[in-house]
Amino acid sequence: MHQTLTVNTRGAGIKGVVQVPGDKSISHRALILSALAEGTSTITGLSRGEDPTHTRHALAQFGVRHQDQPDDTVRVQGGLRHEAEDVLDCGNAGTGIRLLAGVCAGFRGLSVLTGDQYLRRRPMDRIAVPLRKMGAVVAGRANGRLAPLMIRGGNLSGITYELPVASAQLKSCVLLAGLSAAGPTTVIEPHPTRRHTEEMLLAAGARVDVQGTAVTVHPGPLLPTHHRVPGDPSQAAFWAVAGALAGEVEIPGLYLGYGRTDFLDILRRMGADVAVEESSGTVRVAASRLRGVDITGAEVPGIVDEIPVLAVAAAGAEGTTVISGAAELRVKESDRIASTVAMLKAFGVDAQERPDGMVVHGRPDFVQARVDSAGDHRIAMAAAVAAVARSHGETTISGWESVATSYPGFAEHLRTLSGATTSLQDD
């Protein structure tokens, strides 16, 4: 079912405290590592978005049992027990399908992984290549380039693999497969990416060595553990930009680890008033005069999920912002270069596509807009931020159903923080 969100703004800006959902990337990994451990693990703060829920349901096909507790804790009885009983539906979750592919490669048996229409268009050859080098059989549409994927796993060998692109999903896929390989597996990154998998593997008792941009995992069992999922900084980025453009926002309880707060550095460089309290994971952002900046390819791996909403900040800044080295955005849930530029143009912003990025010319306010999110949750939420931060009147955002994949309560938080009125219509 397709949905359209209508936002009526009152020009009051945005102000307040907001608790964002549990980190989506960490939620996927907590579910997977708990499933691989022998014994009972617990998870608190698990994201309830559709993406981690699909991963949870996929793991249940292997006999993994999950039990929700009254205190927002999920108990996971790990130890994958048998071949998956059905096709593993990953929904819209690129993280889910790529990490699960690594698990399936290490598991003796046949697994089939698929997803929705958007996920089935995203490239999977970049995981198929290293998994085949390790000894797994991987097939799929377009010679294994697209899902559905069929993986026959087991009998893997450790490899040393240089990633063709900086991708935490690809790195994690190979490392998870390496847990079941004969001998160590080393992944070498062109640029460092977020380290959730390494950190969580170490916490679960795995032997992991990090030397510069090389990460090595040694095969062996995982221990059951307690995973506490902090707030998702990628979701907090929407409110941080809203605060920087039109008010003041406080976001507590965030994950502030390596590779996840680079968007705050960009906002500071643009002139935003940003304060961080490390001990509580609290970020406060207040409105200030923003200016355009250049964002280079070396910065992109740390902000790849935040670029759509950073582009909204650029649209409200003085001067011009140039984003380059971001060709990876072409193969996300949508072509995020094209869909971000189209969203900005809908608000009357002068923006142009480049093959590997975009140019955004700032303006003091935005016009009312009709935005097609292209089924991409980050485009939809970025458009909502643009509407409440700098537009007056009515904005409609189609494809709003995609927001449920990561942040089901976003529209409610939008109303609470901005005073805007919203209505949702099924198309």
ChimeraX attribute file (.defattr): number of C-alpha atoms within 10 A of each C-alpha:
attribute: neighborCount
match mode: 1-to-1
recipient: residues
	/A:1	6
	/A:2	12
	/A:3	16
	/A:4	20
	/A:5	21
	/A:6	20
	/A:7	26
	/A:8	21
	/A:9	23
	/A:10	15
	/A:11	17
	/A:12	15
	/A:13	21
	/A:14	26
	/A:15	20
	/A:16	16
	/A:17	15
	/A:18	17
	/A:19	16
	/A:20	23
	/A:21	25
	/A:22	26
	/A:23	26
	/A:24	29
	/A:25	21
	/A:26	23
	/A:27	28
	/A:28	23
	/A:29	24
	/A:30	27
	/A:31	26
	/A:32	23
	/A:33	25
	/A:34	29
	/A:35	29
	/A:36	23
	/A:37	21
	/A:38	16
	/A:39	15
	/A:40	18
	/A:41	23
	/A:42	21
	/A:43	20
	/A:44	20
	/A:45	18
	/A:46	25
	/A:47	26
	/A:48	19
	/A:49	20
	/A:50	21
	/A:51	25
	/A:52	29
	/A:53	22
	/A:54	22
	/A:55	25
	/A:56	22
	/A:57	16
	/A:58	24
	/A:59	23
	/A:60	19
	/A:61	18
	/A:62	21
	/A:63	18
	/A:64	22
	/A:65	18
	/A:66	21
	/A:67	11
	/A:68	13
	/A:69	11
	/A:70	7
	/A:71	8
	/A:72	11
	/A:73	17
	/A:74	20
	/A:75	19
	/A:76	27
	/A:77	21
	/A:78	27
	/A:79	21
	/A:80	21
	/A:81	13
	/A:82	13
	/A:83	15
	/A:84	20
	/A:85	13
	/A:86	13
	/A:87	17
	/A:88	24
	/A:89	19
	/A:90	26
	/A:91	23
	/A:92	27
	/A:93	26
	/A:94	21
	/A:95	22
	/A:96	29
	/A:97	29
	/A:98	23
	/A:99	27
	/A:100	26
	/A:101	29
	/A:102	28
	/A:103	27
	/A:104	28
	/A:105	33
	/A:106	27
	/A:107	24
	/A:108	17
	/A:109	14
	/A:110	17
	/A:111	24
	/A:112	20
	/A:113	24
	/A:114	21
	/A:115	22
	/A:116	14
	/A:117	13
	/A:118	18
	/A:119	23
	/A:120	21
	/A:121	17
	/A:122	19
	/A:123	17
	/A:124	25
	/A:125	20
	/A:126	16
	/A:127	23
	/A:128	29
	/A:129	15
	/A:130	22
	/A:131	27
	/A:132	16
	/A:133	15
	/A:134	26
	/A:135	19
	/A:136	25
	/A:137	16
	/A:138	23
	/A:139	20
	/A:140	19
	/A:141	14
	/A:142	11
	/A:143	13
	/A:144	19
	/A:145	21
	/A:146	19
	/A:147	25
	/A:148	23
	/A:149	25
	/A:150	21
	/A:151	26
	/A:152	18
	/A:153	26
	/A:154	20
	/A:155	14
	/A:156	23
	/A:157	19
	/A:158	24
	/A:159	21
	/A:160	17
	/A:161	18
	/A:162	16
	/A:163	19
	/A:164	11
	/A:165	14
	/A:166	21
	/A:167	20
	/A:168	21
	/A:169	20
	/A:170	24
	/A:171	28
	/A:172	24
	/A:173	26
	/A:174	31
	/A:175	29
	/A:176	27
	/A:177	30
	/A:178	30
	/A:179	26
	/A:180	26
	/A:181	24
	/A:182	16
	/A:183	16
	/A:184	20
	/A:185	25
	/A:186	23
	/A:187	22
	/A:188	20
	/A:189	21
	/A:190	14
	/A:191	18
	/A:192	18
	/A:193	20
	/A:194	19
	/A:195	16
	/A:196	18
	/A:197	23
	/A:198	22
	/A:199	13
	/A:200	17
	/A:201	21
	/A:202	15
	/A:203	16
	/A:204	21
	/A:205	15
	/A:206	19
	/A:207	18
	/A:208	19
	/A:209	14
	/A:210	13
	/A:211	8
	/A:212	10
	/A:213	13
	/A:214	17
	/A:215	19
	/A:216	21
	/A:217	26
	/A:218	20
	/A:219	21
	/A:220	16
	/A:221	16
	/A:222	23
	/A:223	20
	/A:224	23
	/A:225	20
	/A:226	18
	/A:227	24
	/A:228	17
	/A:229	23
	/A:230	23
	/A:231	26
	/A:232	25
	/A:233	29
	/A:234	24
	/A:235	23
	/A:236	24
	/A:237	24
	/A:238	24
	/A:239	32
	/A:240	32
	/A:241	32
	/A:242	32
	/A:243	29
	/A:244	29
	/A:245	29
	/A:246	23
	/A:247	22
	/A:248	24
	/A:249	25
	/A:250	20
	/A:251	22
	/A:252	20
	/A:253	22
	/A:254	27
	/A:255	21
	/A:256	21
	/A:257	14
	/A:258	13
	/A:259	16
	/A:260	22
	/A:261	19
	/A:262	19
	/A:263	25
	/A:264	23
	/A:265	12
	/A:266	17
	/A:267	23
	/A:268	16
	/A:269	15
	/A:270	22
	/A:271	18
	/A:272	24
	/A:273	20
	/A:274	20
	/A:275	14
	/A:276	16
	/A:277	13
	/A:278	13
	/A:279	8
	/A:280	12
	/A:281	17
	/A:282	18
	/A:283	22
	/A:284	20
	/A:285	26
	/A:286	21
	/A:287	21
	/A:288	18
	/A:289	13
	/A:290	23
	/A:291	20
	/A:292	21
	/A:293	20
	/A:294	14
	/A:295	19
	/A:296	13
	/A:297	16
	/A:298	14
	/A:299	18
	/A:300	24
	/A:301	22
	/A:302	23
	/A:303	22
	/A:304	18
	/A:305	19
	/A:306	24
	/A:307	26
	/A:308	26
	/A:309	28
	/A:310	22
	/A:311	27
	/A:312	29
	/A:313	31
	/A:314	29
	/A:315	33
	/A:316	28
	/A:317	26
	/A:318	18
	/A:319	15
	/A:320	18
	/A:321	24
	/A:322	19
	/A:323	22
	/A:324	19
	/A:325	18
	/A:326	24
	/A:327	16
	/A:328	18
	/A:329	22
	/A:330	17
	/A:331	15
	/A:332	18
	/A:333	23
	/A:334	22
	/A:335	16
	/A:336	27
	/A:337	25
	/A:338	18
	/A:339	23
	/A:340	29
	/A:341	24
	/A:342	21
	/A:343	28
	/A:344	25
	/A:345	19
	/A:346	19
	/A:347	23
	/A:348	17
	/A:349	23
	/A:350	16
	/A:351	22
	/A:352	18
	/A:353	16
	/A:354	17
	/A:355	12
	/A:356	15
	/A:357	24
	/A:358	21
	/A:359	20
	/A:360	27
	/A:361	19
	/A:362	24
	/A:363	17
	/A:364	11
	/A:365	18
	/A:366	22
	/A:367	18
	/A:368	21
	/A:369	23
	/A:370	16
	/A:371	24
	/A:372	20
	/A:373	26
	/A:374	23
	/A:375	22
	/A:376	24
	/A:377	22
	/A:378	26
	/A:379	32
	/A:380	29
	/A:381	25
	/A:382	27
	/A:383	30
	/A:384	25
	/A:385	26
	/A:386	30
	/A:387	30
	/A:388	30
	/A:389	27
	/A:390	23
	/A:391	24
	/A:392	19
	/A:393	15
	/A:394	19
	/A:395	24
	/A:396	23
	/A:397	24
	/A:398	23
	/A:399	23
	/A:400	26
	/A:401	20
	/A:402	24
	/A:403	21
	/A:404	15
	/A:405	21
	/A:406	25
	/A:407	23
	/A:408	17
	/A:409	14
	/A:410	18
	/A:411	20
	/A:412	12
	/A:413	17
	/A:414	21
	/A:415	17
	/A:416	16
	/A:417	22
	/A:418	22
	/A:419	18
	/A:420	22
	/A:421	16
	/A:422	17
	/A:423	11
	/A:424	16
	/A:425	11
	/A:426	12
	/A:427	9
